[in-house]
Amino acid sequence: MNNFVKAQGIWYRNEIKTIKKRADVPMQPIFEAFMNAWESVLDRFSREHFNKGFIHLSIYRIQTLFANCDFEKIVVHDNGLGLDEVSLKRLIDLRNDTKKHSNLGTGRIQFIHFFDHTTINSVYKKGETYRRRKVTLSKNEAFLNENAILRLDEDNPTTHTNLETDVIFETPLDDKDKNYYSALSATDFKDELIRHFLSLF
């Protein structure tokens, strides 16, 4: 499919510069993805049945010949509503703050400030049909030349009937961030999330 979703009424090359990277918080894009997952699970199950939902966070590293660990990817997986039509519209519309939850509609810009590409792979329901939708976010030249930060890679019916979403972060743009993720242990990863979302928990 590989269809760039072009912006209307804004010029992304200039607009994304107005939303600064949280350079002092290397976990910021993961925090944003976790919060999106939390809200999606809450929207699906409500507070009364929230225990039916789950969010899994995984960090993958590659062991090298020199006993170093190179960062591969971070995955945030949840069983919320999936990237349905409402969520896709929010993703497309920059500064869309129509969620019932507290947000500014700019979290995905942190995705593209930190990583060359972020993939969202999701199963959602449209009417009685289950569909798989895959999109890629990036601010590299191939995207910006199309006045886009989003590309629709797949949107097809699927036999998979479990609603779920994977947000996959790969290829950090900054070596400093890559080194941080490469050195991040599973325990540190968990502690950072708990520290940041303590009031939520």
Secondary structure, 3 states (H helix, E strand, C coil): CCEEEECCCCCHHHHHHHCCCCCCCCCHHHHHHHHHHHHHHHHHHCHHHHHHCCEEEEEEEEECCCCCEEEEEEEEEECCCCCCHHHHHHHHCCCCCCCCCCCCCCHHHHHHHHEEEEEEEEEEEECCEEEEEEEEECCCHHHHCCCEEEEEEEEEECCCCCCEEEEEEEEECCHHHHHHHHHCCHHHHHHHHHHHCCCCC
